[in-house]
């Protein structure tokens, strides 16, 4: 999973914030990532109707 997240980060779709002393990473969508997510939801909705 980390490799896939890193690929999405490099593509500019998400951000990862590594917090010193924590065993977790905060992951968030960039503006571009949010736009891609909206498009994918719209496509998923179209396929459910078809």
ABEGO torsion letter per residue (X at the ends): XAAAAAAAAAAGABBBBBBBGBABBBBBBBAAAAAAAAAAAAAAAAAAAX
